[in-house]
Amino acid sequence: MNIYWILFIGTALASWIVSAVFKSRMKKFSQVELPNRMTGADIARKMLADNGIHDVQVISTSGHLTDHYNPLNKTVNLSESVYNLDTIAAAAIAAHECGHAVQHAHAYAPLKMRSALVPAVNFSSKWVMWILLGGMLLIGANPKVGSPLLLGGIILFAVTTLFSFITLPVEINASARALAWLRNAGVTNNSLQPMAESALRSAAYTYVVAALSSLATLVYYIMIFIGRRD
């Protein structure tokens, strides 16, 4: 079997399994209410206040699993199901996004690196597939044009791969901050803390698979470049 299909099928299968597990756990933990009945919005505001952060807004955003922290306008954006519900899933997600706000406030190095890469990643994401396609189509017929074009595409794709790997410590650290705060603030107890850990761990696995998938694809493009040049 072609190495490309091995990489493609393997990463696609891993991504599907991890995504399915994550969605299943989110659905399960979305049925478990917090004893204190705090909503995701309540959780976010309290975690920010407990960390001395008073210049970050907590707002509701449409969609499902659209939760994110925006460092540009300092907002914790929570999907409606997280913002309004008082479940352990909502608490875990809200606290995780606030973990990013805490990182920002403390100038967490990997977050600064990821933010610095955003313009380059946006540019790469817009053009990389066109440049790679052009390089692969031309490298056989016109190597003088196709070879540097493909190499340029590989460099652009490498930027997105680097971004994926820098994202890993950012996400893992945000979850660690969230879990520590949930426990120390008394939001979770001995029965709820493992649920929060399970929810955030499954979320982290999605980033791991995405990074490995990007790396596998990058290796594939490099193999094409080396093979066509020989």
Secondary structure, DSSP 8 states (H G I E B T S, - for coil): --HHHHHHHHHHHHHHHHHHHHHHHHHHHTT-B-TT---HHHHHHHHHHHTT--S-EEEEESSSS--EEETTTTEEEEEHHHHH--BHHHHHHHHHHHHHHHHHHTT-HHHHHHHHHHHHHHHHHHHHHHHHHHHHHHTTT-HHHHHHHHHHHHHHHHHHHHHHHHHHHHHHHHHHHHHHHHHHTTSS-TTTHHHHHHHHHHHHHHHHHHHHHHHHHHHHHHHHHHHHH-
